[in-house]
Amino acid sequence: MTFAKLLFPDFSLILCGWLVCRYTALNRTVWLQVEALVYYFLFPVLLFQSIVRSPLDIGAASSLISAGLLVGATGVGMAYALPRLPWLGPHIDRRDHAASTQVAFRFNSFIALALAERLAGAQGVQMIAVLIGFCVPLLNVAAVWPMARESGSHFGSAVVRNPLIVATAAGLAANLLGVQIPDWLEPTVSRIGATSIALGLMAAGAGMQFGSLVTGKALAASVLTIRHLLLPLVALLVARLLRLDAPQTTVLLAFSALPTASSCYVLAARMGYNGPYVAALVTLSTVLAMASLPFALGVLGVETVTAAPSP
């Protein structure tokens, strides 16, 4: 599989947003409105659809769910701990850390679904849908908490008013209750979802300023190391501890090495944080995934599947 080919559409849309914002009349004033549209309407619809599209079989996937939650929680813990590291904490801006923490553990759901289908067909899509359904609400709450705390906002209020969290929680509840999007509405919802991906990535490109990384290099290196090196290693350990079978191990390793969510930028910008800095991290994460996915699925994947117990 050519991972560069899989990730190129996302990278190219980020680049398009950057070029359009800087070299046409569609400047930052326009893209601020686009961000609001994506944040309050388009992304929530996409998240809801992604979660309800495949029924979740909790019993059959309990080990995979536990593994995904363990990997995600470990990423959250490592990202939260960065300012407390004595050799790193003094070099980290607290507001930038609050905004960029999410880059270390959130993931691109659209690429996850596309990759799972190529790796394991319909079975892979079902397994990644389970991970999306259970991990996205947890990780979105974990993304909001440091920003709400740093800004002095009430955490409960920030969670309840966050459209991404509301959409993922509603999608999980609907899936567990057996509620599906009607067939006549599915094409419209799918087109809204596709629009959210394109505009979200272009908005990230429009807000990107690599110069903002100069003063936050240590933080950038840290969150991207967690996202693209440490989490695949954690997934390797968790797969062995929980004795996952080969298909589950493959999906978990892919899940651990994905690029971060493009909505990281929109969330940070809409909550009043350093959007350009987070947009640059989203771009770098997309590029680094071209290395982390082969590392997780090629190097670690071969080792894990070889060492996995026979069913």
Secondary structure, 3 states (H helix, E strand, C coil): CCHHHHHHHHHHHHHHHHHHHHHCCCCHHHHHHHHHHHHHHHHHHHHHHHHHCCCCCCCCCHHHHHHHHHHHHHHHHHHHHHHHCCCCHHHCCHHHHHHHHHHHCCCCHHHHHHHHHHHHHHHHHHHHHHHHHHHHHHHHHHHHHHHHHHHCCCHHHHHHCCHHHHHHHHHHHHHHCCCCCCCCCHHHHHHHHHHHHHHHHHHHHHCCCHHHHHHHHHHHHHHHHHHHHHHHHHHHHHHHHCCCCHHHHHHHHHHHCCCCCCHHHHHHHHCCCCHHHHHHHHHHHHHHHHHHHHHHHHHHHHHHHHHCCCC
